[in-house]
Amino acid sequence: MCGRKRSGFTLIELLVVISIVVLLMAMLLPALSRARKQARAVACQANLHQWRMVYALYTHDNTSINTDIASIWGKIARDAPDRLLCPSASKPLPGEPVGWGDAFHAYTKGRDRYSTYLYGSYGNNVCIGDKSPGRRTYGTKGAAHVPVMFDCATASVEPDHHGGPPDPECYDPQYAMSPVCINRHNGGINMLFMDWSIRKVGLKELWVLKWHAEFDRGGPWTKAGGARPEDWPEWMRKFREY
């Protein structure tokens, strides 16, 4: 009598299948990670599109941007706190609440009327109230280069073209560009400009924007100002020059 033929995988066949699965996972995981990061970057720009309407309506009614916009920030932070959070930096730094974050952590903005902490991961250009070029409206000359709101490690910034990049990659109050020079979106940050355009800005491009009337777009940290690739911190050397 013939014995029944056994069915099933041999050990070698099973190991081959496991190896193939592991290989496929190794190939797919980086792609999935990139897709998640791209989705967060798109959601971040969607947030800024909503803020664009806030700023545009404000300037339409008031003809300029001034410090009163801070009260609008406060109201939105209380009523719709997610609007102040980039999806890539929606949680604060571990430990006690502090007024700064980093590339992937939010800063603490304060507390609401229920003593609940409010967090943010966008900042605004504090200079647009008193130092910005022109009339500070949609029609401002060079408005496409004037930052209004952006990914940031603090609630506001006032950059100086002499100030260099942070080293290491973290917030340091002695570097004026440090709060915005954060590698949040693959070598850049998302930014709303005074012409109400929104786009990704390269980290080294931060030094060629018109932050305020006295900001030199050809300063020492630009190609026009003589900056060399080796002058940048090691973590920034791979990024595009401007």
KEKOL-119467 format. One record per residue (C-alpha): x, y, z. Coordinates in pm, whole numbers, plus 50000, padded with zeros to 5 digits. Example, Ala and Ser with C-alpha at 12.3 -4.5 7.8 and 13.67 -1.06 7.14 Angstrom:
<nodes>
512304955050780 513674989450714 
</nodes>
This chain:
<nodes>
500005000050000 501375033449891 501815059550164 499975092450133 501965121149993 502575147650257 501645183650170 503115215950304 506285236450285 509715223350351 511945243350585 513955256850293 510815268050109 509525285150423 512805303450472 512745315050109 509205328750150 510165346550474 513225361350304 511105374650017 508585390050260 511375406650458 512925419950137 509605434150020 509015450650356 512505465950346 511685480250003 508205492750094 508795508150436 510985537150314 508415544350042 505615544350300 507645567050526 508215591550239 504515590550154 503595598650516 506025627850523 504685641050192 501115638250321 502045658150633 503725684750419 500575687850206 498415690350520 500785717050652 500305737850338 496535732950369 496765748350718 498665777950577 496015782350306 493465787750581 495755812650752 496185830350419 492465838350420 492745851750776 495615875050687 494115885350352 490795894750511 492555913250791 494685934050555 491665940550330 489845956450624 492835973050790 495135980950490 498175967650677 499435940450904 500245952151255 500465939051606 496665935251630 497045902751434 498405887251756 494925889051907 493565869551610 496265843151665 495195840452027 491525836151938 492215809151680 494625791751917 491775789252168 488945780551926 490805758851672 494165748951825 494995724151546 495315753351304 498495763651484 500055729151453 501945714851158 501105677451134 504845670251147 505195688351482 501935684051669 503335673652009 505485694152249 508955685452369 509035660452657 509195674953004 508045708653137 506245731452886 508615756452725 508215784552474 510225767552200 510165734952008 512255720351728 511805705051382 509325678951503 508015692851831 505685721751908 506325750952143 504025759652434 502015790952357 500225794552690 497005782552850 493345786952764 490595797253005 490425761353129 494165761353209 494795736952924 498145742252754 498045755552397 500765745552153 502005758351819 504465749051548 503995779151318 505485813551369 505045848151222 507425875151106 507415900351390 508955926451158 505955930250928 504285954151171 506955980851164 509855972450933 508305955750629 508865970950283 506225992950125 502615995350236 502535960450390 499595949350176 498905925049892 500385949849643 503665954949832 506685955949600 508575923249636 505725908349843 506525873549707 509765874649910 508335888650237 507595860450488 504385862950690 503775828850852 505755796450839 506925764451009 508735776051320 510075765151660 508775796951830 505715819251794 507635847151616 511045855751471 513035887151388 515975875151176 519195894151117 521125888050792 524375886650994 523105857851207 524385823851105 522685789851102 522225769251420 524645741651502 523655715551601 520195711651449 518195725151740 516735757351872 519265780952024 518165816352117 521565831052030 520935823751661 518235847151520 517445823551229 517395792651450 513585790251501 512945787751125 516115769451021 514585735551101 514605705150874 510875698350903 509995690850541 512935673750373 515365702550360 512915731050400 509855746250563 506475757450432 505875794850419 503105820250353 504315852150181 502865887150170 501525882049818 499545853249979 501485826749790 502455794949976 505425772949894 508245752650038 511375772950117 514835757250124 516705762050451 519545781750294 516975802350105 515935817850437 518885842050407 517755856050069 514185864850174 513135900550256 512295896850625 512245934550677 513425966650513 516945964550662 517495927750583 520275923650324 519315896250075 522955894649966 524345890850317 527255869350435 525195837250434 524315838750064 526245829449750 526235866249652 527745874549990 530545849049954 529185819750158 530925786950071 529475751850113 532035743950385 530925774450587 527615757650671 527125733150957 527625697350845 523905688950868 523115716850617 525865711650360 523795688050146 521065713850094 520755736449788 522725769049782 521055802949724 
</nodes>
